[in-house]
């Protein structure tokens, strides 16, 4: 299995685990009875946390260049 595919599968697995754990924690934090909007909030917060973690992990591992967000202009 190529290393890029293995890395992508590991990243997807870690994101799925983080999403599941964050949903479980948020379900424990929000008291019952829960309304439909509570489930919407739980899913939204879990998605936000997962996307932030994936973004941070991508910045830390595969995008190791110094100029990820800003590129230096060449002097004329």
Secondary structure by P-SEA (a helix, b strand, c coil): ccaaaaaaaaaaaaaaaaaaaaaaaaaaaccccccaaaaaaaaaaaaaaaaaaaaaaaaacccccccccbbbbccc
